[in-house]
Amino acid sequence: MKITFDLKFLIAANASFTVSYMTITGAIDQYISFAGEGNAFGFCAMAFFLGLMCLVSSISRPETTKS
């Protein structure tokens, strides 16, 4: 079984996971000021789920044709 990766979704997943990690470690506070901890948590969760969706979307199996 051959699996292929769609590069544009894989890059978006990597960027989303990076933003999520930066939010967890607090490094993103240099760029974005959140109104509270709940906002930072929601931002982190949404970035993480976006990364998961992009990662799942990047994996595809080529169609096989029978002649």
C-alpha positions in Angstrom: 0.0 0.0 0.0 1.5 3.3 -1.1 0.7 6.5 0.9 1.4 10.0 -0.5 1.5 13.3 1.4 0.1 16.5 0.1 2.8 19.1 0.8 0.6 22.2 1.2 -1.5 20.5 4.0 1.7 19.1 5.6 3.3 22.6 5.7 0.1 24.0 7.2 0.0 21.3 9.8 3.6 22.0 10.8 2.9 25.7 11.1 -0.2 25.1 13.2 1.6 22.7 15.6 4.4 25.2 15.9 2.0 28.0 16.9 0.3 25.6 19.4 3.7 24.7 20.9 4.7 28.4 21.1 1.4 29.1 22.9 2.0 26.3 25.4 5.5 27.5 26.2 4.5 31.1 26.4 6.9 32.2 23.6 4.1 33.6 21.5 3.4 36.2 24.3 6.1 38.3 22.6 4.0 38.6 19.5 0.4 38.4 20.8 -1.0 39.7 24.1 -4.0 37.6 25.2 -6.7 39.0 27.5 -6.6 36.1 29.8 -5.5 32.5 30.3 -8.7 31.2 28.8 -8.1 33.0 25.6 -4.6 31.6 25.3 -6.0 28.1 26.0 -8.6 28.5 23.3 -6.1 29.8 20.9 -3.8 26.8 21.6 -6.6 24.3 21.3 -7.8 25.7 18.0 -4.2 25.8 16.6 -3.7 22.2 17.7 -7.0 20.9 16.2 -6.2 22.8 12.9 -2.9 21.0 12.8 -4.6 17.7 13.3 -7.1 18.3 10.6 -4.4 19.5 8.2 -2.3 16.4 9.0 -5.1 14.0 8.4 -5.9 15.9 5.1 -2.3 15.6 3.9 -2.4 11.8 3.9 -3.9 10.2 0.8 -3.8 6.9 -0.9 -3.6 6.9 -4.7 -6.5 5.4 -6.6 -5.9 2.1 -8.3 -7.5 1.4 -11.6 -8.1 -2.1 -12.9 -7.8 -2.5 -16.7 
